[in-house]
Amino acid sequence: MSLGLFYIGDRQRNLNNSFVLPSYLRTDAAIFYNQGGFRAAVNIRNLFDADYFETSQSQTRVFPGDPLTVVESISWEL
């Protein structure tokens, strides 16, 4: 099991510093099982479904971060 906290502070998004993207804290987690050549995992991004802005191109073109995302995987190695 693992847990990751990602903190991004306020970011100035133009040359005269009049537009700021706010800070955010995103929590990711993973649960996995390994036995021999078998591996199963569940990866969770944005565990608490926080609303945040990933980046922007301008004040009118701001890109939100991904919502709660769960990815499951199973693999065998011979």
Distance bins in CASP14 RR format, pairs under 12 A and 6 or more apart:
PFRMAT RR
TARGET T0000
AUTHOR 0000-0000-0000
RMODE 2
METHOD distances of the structure
MODEL  1
1 28 0 0 0 0 0 1 0 0 0 0 0
1 29 1 0 0 1 0 0 0 0 0 0 0
1 30 1 0 0 1 0 0 0 0 0 0 0
1 31 1 0 1 0 0 0 0 0 0 0 0
1 32 1 0 0 1 0 0 0 0 0 0 0
1 33 0 0 0 0 1 0 0 0 0 0 0
1 41 0 0 0 0 0 1 0 0 0 0 0
1 42 0 0 0 0 1 0 0 0 0 0 0
1 43 0 0 0 0 0 1 0 0 0 0 0
1 44 0 0 0 0 0 1 0 0 0 0 0
2 27 0 0 0 0 0 1 0 0 0 0 0
2 28 0 0 0 0 1 0 0 0 0 0 0
2 29 1 0 0 1 0 0 0 0 0 0 0
2 30 1 0 1 0 0 0 0 0 0 0 0
2 31 0 0 0 0 1 0 0 0 0 0 0
2 32 1 0 0 1 0 0 0 0 0 0 0
2 41 0 0 0 0 0 1 0 0 0 0 0
2 42 0 0 0 0 0 1 0 0 0 0 0
2 43 0 0 0 0 1 0 0 0 0 0 0
2 44 0 0 0 0 0 1 0 0 0 0 0
2 47 0 0 0 0 0 1 0 0 0 0 0
3 26 0 0 0 0 0 1 0 0 0 0 0
3 27 1 0 0 1 0 0 0 0 0 0 0
3 28 1 0 0 1 0 0 0 0 0 0 0
3 29 1 0 1 0 0 0 0 0 0 0 0
3 30 1 0 0 1 0 0 0 0 0 0 0
3 31 0 0 0 0 0 1 0 0 0 0 0
3 43 0 0 0 0 0 1 0 0 0 0 0
3 44 0 0 0 0 1 0 0 0 0 0 0
3 47 0 0 0 0 1 0 0 0 0 0 0
3 48 0 0 0 0 0 1 0 0 0 0 0
4 25 0 0 0 0 0 1 0 0 0 0 0
4 26 0 0 0 0 1 0 0 0 0 0 0
4 27 1 0 0 1 0 0 0 0 0 0 0
4 28 1 0 1 0 0 0 0 0 0 0 0
4 29 1 0 0 1 0 0 0 0 0 0 0
4 30 0 0 0 0 1 0 0 0 0 0 0
4 43 0 0 0 0 0 1 0 0 0 0 0
4 44 0 0 0 0 0 1 0 0 0 0 0
4 45 0 0 0 0 0 1 0 0 0 0 0
4 46 0 0 0 0 0 1 0 0 0 0 0
4 47 0 0 0 0 1 0 0 0 0 0 0
5 24 0 0 0 0 0 1 0 0 0 0 0
5 25 1 0 0 1 0 0 0 0 0 0 0
5 26 1 0 0 1 0 0 0 0 0 0 0
5 27 1 0 1 0 0 0 0 0 0 0 0
5 28 0 0 0 0 1 0 0 0 0 0 0
5 29 0 0 0 0 0 1 0 0 0 0 0
5 46 0 0 0 0 0 1 0 0 0 0 0
5 47 0 0 0 0 1 0 0 0 0 0 0
5 48 0 0 0 0 0 1 0 0 0 0 0
5 50 0 0 0 0 0 1 0 0 0 0 0
6 23 0 0 0 0 0 1 0 0 0 0 0
6 24 0 0 0 0 1 0 0 0 0 0 0
6 25 1 0 0 1 0 0 0 0 0 0 0
6 26 1 0 1 0 0 0 0 0 0 0 0
6 27 1 0 0 1 0 0 0 0 0 0 0
6 28 1 0 0 1 0 0 0 0 0 0 0
6 29 0 0 0 0 0 1 0 0 0 0 0
6 45 0 0 0 0 1 0 0 0 0 0 0
6 46 0 0 0 0 1 0 0 0 0 0 0
6 47 0 0 0 0 0 1 0 0 0 0 0
6 50 0 0 0 0 0 1 0 0 0 0 0
6 52 0 0 0 0 1 0 0 0 0 0 0
6 54 0 0 0 0 0 1 0 0 0 0 0
6 65 0 0 0 0 0 1 0 0 0 0 0
7 23 1 0 0 1 0 0 0 0 0 0 0
7 24 1 0 0 1 0 0 0 0 0 0 0
7 25 1 0 1 0 0 0 0 0 0 0 0
7 26 0 0 0 0 1 0 0 0 0 0 0
7 27 0 0 0 0 0 1 0 0 0 0 0
7 50 0 0 0 0 0 1 0 0 0 0 0
7 52 0 0 0 0 0 1 0 0 0 0 0
8 21 0 0 0 0 1 0 0 0 0 0 0
8 22 0 0 0 0 1 0 0 0 0 0 0
8 23 1 0 0 1 0 0 0 0 0 0 0
8 24 1 0 1 0 0 0 0 0 0 0 0
8 25 0 0 0 0 1 0 0 0 0 0 0
8 26 1 0 0 1 0 0 0 0 0 0 0
8 50 0 0 0 0 0 1 0 0 0 0 0
8 52 1 0 0 1 0 0 0 0 0 0 0
8 53 0 0 0 0 1 0 0 0 0 0 0
8 54 0 0 0 0 1 0 0 0 0 0 0
8 55 0 0 0 0 0 1 0 0 0 0 0
8 65 0 0 0 0 0 1 0 0 0 0 0
9 20 0 0 0 0 1 0 0 0 0 0 0
9 21 0 0 0 0 1 0 0 0 0 0 0
9 22 0 0 0 0 1 0 0 0 0 0 0
9 23 1 1 0 0 0 0 0 0 0 0 0
9 24 1 0 0 1 0 0 0 0 0 0 0
9 25 0 0 0 0 1 0 0 0 0 0 0
9 26 0 0 0 0 0 1 0 0 0 0 0
9 52 0 0 0 0 0 1 0 0 0 0 0
9 53 0 0 0 0 0 1 0 0 0 0 0
10 17 0 0 0 0 0 1 0 0 0 0 0
10 19 0 0 0 0 0 1 0 0 0 0 0
10 20 1 0 1 0 0 0 0 0 0 0 0
10 21 1 0 0 1 0 0 0 0 0 0 0
10 22 1 0 0 1 0 0 0 0 0 0 0
10 23 1 0 1 0 0 0 0 0 0 0 0
10 24 0 0 0 0 1 0 0 0 0 0 0
10 52 0 0 0 0 0 1 0 0 0 0 0
10 53 0 0 0 0 0 1 0 0 0 0 0
11 17 0 0 0 0 0 1 0 0 0 0 0
11 19 0 0 0 0 1 0 0 0 0 0 0
11 20 1 0 0 1 0 0 0 0 0 0 0
11 21 1 0 1 0 0 0 0 0 0 0 0
11 22 0 0 0 0 1 0 0 0 0 0 0
11 23 0 0 0 0 1 0 0 0 0 0 0
11 24 0 0 0 0 0 1 0 0 0 0 0
11 52 0 0 0 0 0 1 0 0 0 0 0
11 53 0 0 0 0 1 0 0 0 0 0 0
11 54 0 0 0 0 0 1 0 0 0 0 0
11 55 0 0 0 0 1 0 0 0 0 0 0
11 56 0 0 0 0 1 0 0 0 0 0 0
11 62 0 0 0 0 0 1 0 0 0 0 0
12 18 0 0 0 0 1 0 0 0 0 0 0
12 19 1 0 0 1 0 0 0 0 0 0 0
12 20 1 0 1 0 0 0 0 0 0 0 0
12 21 0 0 0 0 1 0 0 0 0 0 0
12 22 0 0 0 0 0 1 0 0 0 0 0
12 56 0 0 0 0 0 1 0 0 0 0 0
13 19 1 0 1 0 0 0 0 0 0 0 0
13 20 1 0 0 1 0 0 0 0 0 0 0
13 21 1 0 1 0 0 0 0 0 0 0 0
13 22 0 0 0 0 0 1 0 0 0 0 0
13 53 0 0 0 0 1 0 0 0 0 0 0
13 54 0 0 0 0 0 1 0 0 0 0 0
13 55 0 0 0 0 1 0 0 0 0 0 0
13 56 1 0 1 0 0 0 0 0 0 0 0
13 57 0 0 0 0 1 0 0 0 0 0 0
13 58 1 0 0 1 0 0 0 0 0 0 0
13 59 1 0 0 1 0 0 0 0 0 0 0
13 60 0 0 0 0 0 1 0 0 0 0 0
13 61 0 0 0 0 0 1 0 0 0 0 0
13 62 0 0 0 0 1 0 0 0 0 0 0
13 63 0 0 0 0 0 1 0 0 0 0 0
14 20 0 0 0 0 1 0 0 0 0 0 0
14 21 0 0 0 0 0 1 0 0 0 0 0
14 56 0 0 0 0 1 0 0 0 0 0 0
14 57 0 0 0 0 0 1 0 0 0 0 0
14 58 1 0 0 1 0 0 0 0 0 0 0
14 59 1 0 0 1 0 0 0 0 0 0 0
14 60 0 0 0 0 0 1 0 0 0 0 0
14 61 0 0 0 0 0 1 0 0 0 0 0
15 58 0 0 0 0 0 1 0 0 0 0 0
16 59 0 0 0 0 0 1 0 0 0 0 0
18 58 0 0 0 0 0 1 0 0 0 0 0
18 59 0 0 0 0 1 0 0 0 0 0 0
19 53 0 0 0 0 0 1 0 0 0 0 0
19 56 1 0 0 1 0 0 0 0 0 0 0
19 57 0 0 0 0 0 1 0 0 0 0 0
19 58 1 0 0 1 0 0 0 0 0 0 0
19 59 1 0 1 0 0 0 0 0 0 0 0
19 60 0 0 0 0 1 0 0 0 0 0 0
19 61 0 0 0 0 0 1 0 0 0 0 0
19 62 0 0 0 0 1 0 0 0 0 0 0
20 53 0 0 0 0 0 1 0 0 0 0 0
20 56 0 0 0 0 0 1 0 0 0 0 0
20 59 0 0 0 0 0 1 0 0 0 0 0
20 62 0 0 0 0 0 1 0 0 0 0 0
21 52 0 0 0 0 1 0 0 0 0 0 0
21 53 1 0 1 0 0 0 0 0 0 0 0
21 54 0 0 0 0 1 0 0 0 0 0 0
21 55 1 0 0 1 0 0 0 0 0 0 0
21 56 1 0 0 1 0 0 0 0 0 0 0
21 57 0 0 0 0 0 1 0 0 0 0 0
21 58 0 0 0 0 0 1 0 0 0 0 0
21 59 0 0 0 0 0 1 0 0 0 0 0
21 61 0 0 0 0 0 1 0 0 0 0 0
21 62 1 0 0 1 0 0 0 0 0 0 0
21 63 0 0 0 0 1 0 0 0 0 0 0
21 64 0 0 0 0 0 1 0 0 0 0 0
21 65 0 0 0 0 0 1 0 0 0 0 0
22 50 0 0 0 0 0 1 0 0 0 0 0
22 51 0 0 0 0 0 1 0 0 0 0 0
22 52 1 0 0 1 0 0 0 0 0 0 0
22 53 1 0 0 1 0 0 0 0 0 0 0
22 54 0 0 0 0 0 1 0 0 0 0 0
22 56 0 0 0 0 0 1 0 0 0 0 0
22 62 0 0 0 0 0 1 0 0 0 0 0
22 64 0 0 0 0 0 1 0 0 0 0 0
23 50 0 0 0 0 0 1 0 0 0 0 0
23 52 0 0 0 0 1 0 0 0 0 0 0
23 53 0 0 0 0 1 0 0 0 0 0 0
24 46 0 0 0 0 1 0 0 0 0 0 0
24 48 0 0 0 0 0 1 0 0 0 0 0
24 50 1 0 0 1 0 0 0 0 0 0 0
24 51 0 0 0 0 1 0 0 0 0 0 0
24 52 1 1 0 0 0 0 0 0 0 0 0
24 53 1 0 0 1 0 0 0 0 0 0 0
24 54 0 0 0 0 1 0 0 0 0 0 0
24 55 0 0 0 0 0 1 0 0 0 0 0
24 64 0 0 0 0 0 1 0 0 0 0 0
24 65 0 0 0 0 1 0 0 0 0 0 0
25 46 0 0 0 0 0 1 0 0 0 0 0
25 47 0 0 0 0 0 1 0 0 0 0 0
25 48 0 0 0 0 1 0 0 0 0 0 0
25 50 1 0 0 1 0 0 0 0 0 0 0
25 51 0 0 0 0 0 1 0 0 0 0 0
25 52 0 0 0 0 1 0 0 0 0 0 0
26 44 0 0 0 0 0 1 0 0 0 0 0
26 45 1 0 0 1 0 0 0 0 0 0 0
26 46 1 0 1 0 0 0 0 0 0 0 0
26 47 0 0 0 0 1 0 0 0 0 0 0
26 48 0 0 0 0 1 0 0 0 0 0 0
26 49 0 0 0 0 1 0 0 0 0 0 0
26 50 1 0 1 0 0 0 0 0 0 0 0
26 51 0 0 0 0 0 1 0 0 0 0 0
26 52 1 0 0 1 0 0 0 0 0 0 0
26 53 0 0 0 0 0 1 0 0 0 0 0
26 54 0 0 0 0 1 0 0 0 0 0 0
26 64 0 0 0 0 0 1 0 0 0 0 0
26 65 0 0 0 0 1 0 0 0 0 0 0
26 66 0 0 0 0 1 0 0 0 0 0 0
26 67 0 0 0 0 0 1 0 0 0 0 0
26 68 0 0 0 0 0 1 0 0 0 0 0
26 69 0 0 0 0 0 1 0 0 0 0 0
27 44 0 0 0 0 1 0 0 0 0 0 0
27 45 0 0 0 0 1 0 0 0 0 0 0
27 46 1 0 0 1 0 0 0 0 0 0 0
27 47 1 0 1 0 0 0 0 0 0 0 0
27 48 1 0 1 0 0 0 0 0 0 0 0
27 49 0 0 0 0 1 0 0 0 0 0 0
27 50 1 0 0 1 0 0 0 0 0 0 0
27 52 0 0 0 0 0 1 0 0 0 0 0
27 68 0 0 0 0 0 1 0 0 0 0 0
28 42 0 0 0 0 0 1 0 0 0 0 0
28 43 1 0 0 1 0 0 0 0 0 0 0
28 44 1 0 0 1 0 0 0 0 0 0 0
28 45 1 0 1 0 0 0 0 0 0 0 0
28 46 1 0 0 1 0 0 0 0 0 0 0
28 47 1 0 0 1 0 0 0 0 0 0 0
28 48 0 0 0 0 0 1 0 0 0 0 0
28 50 0 0 0 0 0 1 0 0 0 0 0
28 66 0 0 0 0 0 1 0 0 0 0 0
28 68 0 0 0 0 0 1 0 0 0 0 0
28 69 0 0 0 0 1 0 0 0 0 0 0
28 70 0 0 0 0 0 1 0 0 0 0 0
28 71 0 0 0 0 0 1 0 0 0 0 0
29 41 0 0 0 0 0 1 0 0 0 0 0
29 42 0 0 0 0 1 0 0 0 0 0 0
29 43 1 0 0 1 0 0 0 0 0 0 0
29 44 1 0 1 0 0 0 0 0 0 0 0
29 45 0 0 0 0 1 0 0 0 0 0 0
29 46 0 0 0 0 1 0 0 0 0 0 0
29 47 1 0 1 0 0 0 0 0 0 0 0
29 48 0 0 0 0 0 1 0 0 0 0 0
29 68 0 0 0 0 0 1 0 0 0 0 0
29 69 0 0 0 0 0 1 0 0 0 0 0
29 70 0 0 0 0 1 0 0 0 0 0 0
29 71 0 0 0 0 0 1 0 0 0 0 0
30 39 0 0 0 0 0 1 0 0 0 0 0
30 40 0 0 0 0 0 1 0 0 0 0 0
30 41 1 0 0 1 0 0 0 0 0 0 0
30 42 1 0 0 1 0 0 0 0 0 0 0
30 43 1 0 1 0 0 0 0 0 0 0 0
30 44 1 0 0 1 0 0 0 0 0 0 0
30 45 0 0 0 0 1 0 0 0 0 0 0
30 47 0 0 0 0 0 1 0 0 0 0 0
30 70 0 0 0 0 0 1 0 0 0 0 0
30 71 0 0 0 0 1 0 0 0 0 0 0
30 72 0 0 0 0 0 1 0 0 0 0 0
30 73 0 0 0 0 0 1 0 0 0 0 0
31 39 0 0 0 0 0 1 0 0 0 0 0
31 40 0 0 0 0 1 0 0 0 0 0 0
31 41 1 0 0 1 0 0 0 0 0 0 0
31 42 1 0 1 0 0 0 0 0 0 0 0
31 43 0 0 0 0 1 0 0 0 0 0 0
31 44 0 0 0 0 1 0 0 0 0 0 0
31 47 0 0 0 0 0 1 0 0 0 0 0
31 70 0 0 0 0 0 1 0 0 0 0 0
31 71 0 0 0 0 0 1 0 0 0 0 0
31 72 0 0 0 0 1 0 0 0 0 0 0
31 73 0 0 0 0 0 1 0 0 0 0 0
32 38 0 0 0 0 0 1 0 0 0 0 0
32 39 1 0 0 1 0 0 0 0 0 0 0
32 40 1 0 0 1 0 0 0 0 0 0 0
32 41 1 1 0 0 0 0 0 0 0 0 0
32 42 1 0 0 1 0 0 0 0 0 0 0
32 43 0 0 0 0 1 0 0 0 0 0 0
32 44 0 0 0 0 0 1 0 0 0 0 0
32 71 0 0 0 0 0 1 0 0 0 0 0
32 72 0 0 0 0 0 1 0 0 0 0 0
32 73 0 0 0 0 1 0 0 0 0 0 0
32 74 0 0 0 0 0 1 0 0 0 0 0
32 75 0 0 0 0 0 1 0 0 0 0 0
33 39 1 0 0 1 0 0 0 0 0 0 0
33 40 1 0 1 0 0 0 0 0 0 0 0
33 41 1 0 0 1 0 0 0 0 0 0 0
33 42 0 0 0 0 1 0 0 0 0 0 0
33 72 0 0 0 0 0 1 0 0 0 0 0
33 73 0 0 0 0 0 1 0 0 0 0 0
33 74 0 0 0 0 1 0 0 0 0 0 0
33 75 0 0 0 0 0 1 0 0 0 0 0
34 40 0 0 0 0 1 0 0 0 0 0 0
34 41 0 0 0 0 1 0 0 0 0 0 0
34 74 0 0 0 0 0 1 0 0 0 0 0
34 75 0 0 0 0 1 0 0 0 0 0 0
34 76 0 0 0 0 0 1 0 0 0 0 0
34 77 0 0 0 0 0 1 0 0 0 0 0
35 74 0 0 0 0 0 1 0 0 0 0 0
35 75 0 0 0 0 0 1 0 0 0 0 0
35 76 0 0 0 0 0 1 0 0 0 0 0
35 77 0 0 0 0 0 1 0 0 0 0 0
36 75 0 0 0 0 0 1 0 0 0 0 0
36 76 0 0 0 0 1 0 0 0 0 0 0
36 77 1 0 0 1 0 0 0 0 0 0 0
36 78 0 0 0 0 0 1 0 0 0 0 0
37 74 0 0 0 0 0 1 0 0 0 0 0
37 75 0 0 0 0 1 0 0 0 0 0 0
37 76 1 0 1 0 0 0 0 0 0 0 0
37 77 1 0 1 0 0 0 0 0 0 0 0
37 78 1 0 0 1 0 0 0 0 0 0 0
38 73 0 0 0 0 0 1 0 0 0 0 0
38 74 1 0 0 1 0 0 0 0 0 0 0
38 75 1 0 0 1 0 0 0 0 0 0 0
38 76 1 0 1 0 0 0 0 0 0 0 0
38 77 1 0 0 1 0 0 0 0 0 0 0
38 78 0 0 0 0 0 1 0 0 0 0 0
39 72 0 0 0 0 0 1 0 0 0 0 0
39 73 1 0 0 1 0 0 0 0 0 0 0
39 74 1 0 0 1 0 0 0 0 0 0 0
39 75 1 0 1 0 0 0 0 0 0 0 0
39 76 1 0 0 1 0 0 0 0 0 0 0
39 77 1 0 0 1 0 0 0 0 0 0 0
40 72 1 0 0 1 0 0 0 0 0 0 0
40 73 1 0 0 1 0 0 0 0 0 0 0
40 74 1 0 1 0 0 0 0 0 0 0 0
40 75 0 0 0 0 1 0 0 0 0 0 0
40 76 0 0 0 0 0 1 0 0 0 0 0
41 70 0 0 0 0 0 1 0 0 0 0 0
41 71 0 0 0 0 1 0 0 0 0 0 0
41 72 1 0 0 1 0 0 0 0 0 0 0
41 73 1 0 1 0 0 0 0 0 0 0 0
41 74 1 0 0 1 0 0 0 0 0 0 0
41 75 0 0 0 0 1 0 0 0 0 0 0
42 69 0 0 0 0 0 1 0 0 0 0 0
42 70 1 0 0 1 0 0 0 0 0 0 0
42 71 1 0 0 1 0 0 0 0 0 0 0
42 72 1 0 1 0 0 0 0 0 0 0 0
42 73 0 0 0 0 1 0 0 0 0 0 0
42 74 0 0 0 0 0 1 0 0 0 0 0
43 68 0 0 0 0 0 1 0 0 0 0 0
43 69 0 0 0 0 1 0 0 0 0 0 0
43 70 1 0 0 1 0 0 0 0 0 0 0
43 71 1 0 1 0 0 0 0 0 0 0 0
43 72 1 0 0 1 0 0 0 0 0 0 0
43 73 1 0 0 1 0 0 0 0 0 0 0
44 66 0 0 0 0 0 1 0 0 0 0 0
44 67 0 0 0 0 0 1 0 0 0 0 0
44 68 1 0 0 1 0 0 0 0 0 0 0
44 69 1 0 0 1 0 0 0 0 0 0 0
44 70 1 0 1 0 0 0 0 0 0 0 0
44 71 0 0 0 0 1 0 0 0 0 0 0
44 72 0 0 0 0 1 0 0 0 0 0 0
45 52 0 0 0 0 0 1 0 0 0 0 0
45 54 0 0 0 0 0 1 0 0 0 0 0
45 65 0 0 0 0 1 0 0 0 0 0 0
45 66 1 0 0 1 0 0 0 0 0 0 0
45 67 0 0 0 0 1 0 0 0 0 0 0
45 68 1 0 0 1 0 0 0 0 0 0 0
45 69 1 0 1 0 0 0 0 0 0 0 0
45 70 1 0 0 1 0 0 0 0 0 0 0
45 71 1 0 0 1 0 0 0 0 0 0 0
46 52 0 0 0 0 1 0 0 0 0 0 0
46 54 0 0 0 0 0 1 0 0 0 0 0
46 64 0 0 0 0 0 1 0 0 0 0 0
46 65 1 0 0 1 0 0 0 0 0 0 0
46 66 1 0 0 1 0 0 0 0 0 0 0
46 67 1 0 0 1 0 0 0 0 0 0 0
46 68 1 0 1 0 0 0 0 0 0 0 0
46 69 1 0 0 1 0 0 0 0 0 0 0
46 70 0 0 0 0 1 0 0 0 0 0 0
46 71 0 0 0 0 0 1 0 0 0 0 0
47 66 0 0 0 0 0 1 0 0 0 0 0
47 67 0 0 0 0 0 1 0 0 0 0 0
47 68 1 0 0 1 0 0 0 0 0 0 0
47 69 0 0 0 0 1 0 0 0 0 0 0
47 70 0 0 0 0 1 0 0 0 0 0 0
48 67 0 0 0 0 0 1 0 0 0 0 0
48 68 1 0 0 1 0 0 0 0 0 0 0
49 64 0 0 0 0 0 1 0 0 0 0 0
49 65 0 0 0 0 0 1 0 0 0 0 0
49 66 0 0 0 0 1 0 0 0 0 0 0
49 67 1 0 1 0 0 0 0 0 0 0 0
49 68 1 0 1 0 0 0 0 0 0 0 0
49 69 0 0 0 0 1 0 0 0 0 0 0
49 70 0 0 0 0 0 1 0 0 0 0 0
50 64 0 0 0 0 0 1 0 0 0 0 0
50 65 0 0 0 0 1 0 0 0 0 0 0
50 66 0 0 0 0 0 1 0 0 0 0 0
50 67 0 0 0 0 1 0 0 0 0 0 0
50 68 0 0 0 0 1 0 0 0 0 0 0
51 62 0 0 0 0 0 1 0 0 0 0 0
51 64 1 0 0 1 0 0 0 0 0 0 0
51 65 0 0 0 0 1 0 0 0 0 0 0
51 66 0 0 0 0 0 1 0 0 0 0 0
51 67 0 0 0 0 1 0 0 0 0 0 0
51 68 0 0 0 0 0 1 0 0 0 0 0
52 62 0 0 0 0 0 1 0 0 0 0 0
52 63 0 0 0 0 0 1 0 0 0 0 0
52 64 1 0 0 1 0 0 0 0 0 0 0
52 65 1 0 1 0 0 0 0 0 0 0 0
52 66 0 0 0 0 1 0 0 0 0 0 0
52 67 0 0 0 0 0 1 0 0 0 0 0
53 59 0 0 0 0 0 1 0 0 0 0 0
53 61 0 0 0 0 0 1 0 0 0 0 0
53 62 1 0 1 0 0 0 0 0 0 0 0
53 63 1 0 0 1 0 0 0 0 0 0 0
53 64 1 0 1 0 0 0 0 0 0 0 0
53 65 1 0 0 1 0 0 0 0 0 0 0
53 66 0 0 0 0 0 1 0 0 0 0 0
54 62 0 0 0 0 1 0 0 0 0 0 0
54 63 1 0 1 0 0 0 0 0 0 0 0
54 64 1 0 0 1 0 0 0 0 0 0 0
54 65 1 0 1 0 0 0 0 0 0 0 0
54 66 1 0 0 1 0 0 0 0 0 0 0
54 67 0 0 0 0 0 1 0 0 0 0 0
55 61 0 0 0 0 1 0 0 0 0 0 0
55 62 1 0 0 1 0 0 0 0 0 0 0
55 63 1 0 1 0 0 0 0 0 0 0 0
55 64 0 0 0 0 1 0 0 0 0 0 0
55 65 0 0 0 0 1 0 0 0 0 0 0
56 62 1 0 1 0 0 0 0 0 0 0 0
56 63 1 0 0 1 0 0 0 0 0 0 0
56 64 0 0 0 0 1 0 0 0 0 0 0
56 65 0 0 0 0 0 1 0 0 0 0 0
57 63 1 0 0 1 0 0 0 0 0 0 0
END
